Amino acid sequence: MKKIAILAIALLAHQWLFAQTILSGSELFGKDRKEGFYMTLSIEKKFIEKDWPLFLAKYGSIAENRDTYNIASASIPDLTSEPVNLMTKIIADQKSKTKIFASFDIGGTPVSSSSSSYYEVEKFMKEFYAYAMQNEDVRLAERDAGESEKNLERVEKTGRRIVRDIERNKREKETLLRKIEENRVELEKLLQEEIANKQDLENAKIALEEKQKSLSTVKTRKQ
C-alpha cells in the first residue's frame, strides 16, 4: 500500500509540473521594481512560508525580510553557471491560495518569458510547485489521519462509557432486586403480624366480654 501511495504522489507530481501556469509580471522590492514570474498555489500562505525557504536553501544563503526571500548569488546550475541574483516574494492571494513571485537576474539582466533560459526558470518554479503540493498532501493526510485517530479515541471512549454504564446498570438492578426481595420478606412478615394481631384482638374482645359478664354476676349477687 505504501508503494502504491508513493507511486500515486509521484504521478501527481509529474502532472503538476506540466499543469501549473507561470505568468510574467513585476514586483517592488523596496523602491526597485523587478521583472519576474508569478505562480499561484492552492495552499495557505503560512505553509508556503515554511516550504519556500526550505526549497531555496539548497541554492544559497537566504536573506529573509518579512515576505521577501532573496539570494544575492544563487547557484542554479540548470539555469546558468553564473551567480543569479534571486529575489522572491510570498503574496497572500486568498485564504487558501498563495502567490510566489521570483525574479532571476543574471549579470544584471532579468530572465523574461522571451529569454533562452526561460524554460529552466519555468522548470525551477514548477519543481517548487510539485514540492509544495507533495508537502500539502502530506499535511492533509496527517490531518485526516489525526482526525480519524481522534474519532477512534472518541468511539473508544464512548465504548468504555457504555461498558461502565452497563456495569452500573447491572449493579443497580442487583440492588433493586435485593430490595424487592427484602420488601417481599418484610411484607410477608407484616401480613403474618397482621393476622396474629387480628387474632389477639379477637381474643382480647372475648376476654373483655367474659370479664364484663363476671363483673355483672358479682354485682347481681351483692344486691
N, C-alpha and C positions, 0 to 999 in steps of 0.2 A: 504493500500500500504506500509506503514511504517513497519507493522508487517511482511509482505512478504519479504521486503528488509532485515530486521534483521535476519529472518529465513535463507535467502539465504546466508548471510555473515557467519552465524553460520555453515551451511552445508559446505561452502568453507573452513572455519577454520578447521573443522573436517577432511576434505580431505587433507589439508596442513600438518596436524600433522603426517599423515601416508605416505605422498608423498615425503617429504623433506629428502634428504640424508645427514647423518652425517659421516664425514670422520676423521680418526685418523691422527695426524701429530704433528709437534712441531714448536715452535716459540721462538725467542730470546727475552728476557726481560733484557735489559742491557747486561751483559756478561753471563747470565744464560739461558740455553735452557730448555724450559718447554714442557713436553708432554701434549697433549690435543686433542681437536677436532675442526674441521673446519665445517662451514656451509655457503653455498652461498645463497644470497638473490638477487632477481632481483629488487633491489631498489637502488637509488643513495646513495652514502656514506653520503652526508650531512643530509639525513633524518635518516639514521641509527644512526648517531652521536647524534641525538635528542632522538630517541626511545630507544636505548640500555641503556643509563644511567637511564632513567625513569623506565625501566624494572628491572634493577639491584638494584635500590634504596630500594626496599622492603626487600632485603636480607642483607643489612648492609650499613655502611658508605663507600662511594666510594673515592678512591684516583685516581684522573684523571691526566694524563700527556700526552699531545698530543693525540695519538690514543690508548693509553692504559687506561683501566678502571679496577682497582684492588680493591678487598675487602679482607683485611687480615684475618678477622674472619667472613666469611659469614655464616648466619644462613639459611640452606636449609633443613628443616625438612623432605621433601620427599626423600632426598638423604642420610642424616645421622643426628644423634643427636649431633655430634661433630662439632666444628668450621671448616669451609672449607676455605683454602687459595685459593681464586678465582682470577685468573689472566687472563685478557682478552685483546684482541686487535682487532681493526677495520681496515680492509685492503681493499683498493680500488682494485677491480678486473678489471672492465671495467667501462665505463662511467655510465652505468645503472645497474651495478652489484657490490655487496659488499660482502666481506667475513668477518665472525665473527670467531675469534679463542678464545677458552676458555680452561683453564687448571684448573682442580679441584683437589686440593691436600688435602688429609685427613690424618692428623697425620704424615706428611712427605712422604706419598705415593700417587702418582698421580693416578687418576682413568684412566683406559685404557679400550679398547674395550673388553678385556677378564675379566674385574673386575665384581664382582657380582652386583655392583651398577651402571653398565653401562646403564641399562635401564632407571634409574632415571635421569642420565645425558642427555641421548637422549631425554627424556621427557622434561627436562628443556630447552634444545636447541630448540626443536620443539614448545614449548609454546611461546618462543620469536618469532619464525618464524611466527606463527599464529597472534601474537600481532602486529608484524611489518607489515604483509600483510594486516591486517584489517586497520591499520593506513594509509597504502598506498592506499587502496581502498577509504578511506575517502578523502584523498588528491586528488586523481584522480577525485572523484565525485565532490568535491568542485571546482576543476579546470574546469571540464566540465560545472558545474553549472555557474561558473564565466564567462566562455566563452559564454555560452548561454545567460546570463544576458547582457554581453557586446554586443552580436549580437542583442538582443532585443532592447537595447538602440540605436544601430546604425540604426535599422529598424525604430524605433520610430522617431529618429532624421531625417531620410530620409523622413518619412511621414510628419513631421512638415514642412520640407523644401518644399515638394511638395505642401502642402496646401498654404504656403506663396507664392510660385511661381504662383499657380492658382489665388490667390487673386491679385497679382501684374499684372498678365496677364489680369485679368478682368478690373483692373483699366486702364491699357494701352489701352485695347480695347475700354473702355468708352471714354477715352481721344481722341483716334483716330477717333471714330465715331463722337464725338463732333466737332473735327477739320474738318472732312469730311462735316458735316452739315454746319459749318461756311464757309467752302470753297464753298459749293454749293450756299449758300445765296450770298456770295461775287461775285461768278461767274455770277449769275443772275443779280445782281446789275450792274456789269461791262457790261454785254450784253445790258441791258437797257440803260446804259450810252452811249454805242457804237451806238445804234440805234438813240438815241437823238442827238449824235454828228454828225452822218451822215445827219440827218435832218437839223441840224444847219448849216452844211457845204453846203448843197444844197441851203438853204435859203440865205446863205452868197453869194454864186455864183450868184443867181438870183438878189440879191440886187446890187451886183457889176455890173452885166450886165446892169441893169436899170440905175445905176449912170453913167456908161460909155455912154449909149445912150443919157442920158440927157446932158452930157458934150458935146457930139458930136453935138447935136441940138443947144446948146447955141453957140458953136463956129461957126456953119454954119450961124446963124442969124447975128452974129457980122461981118462977112465978107460982 
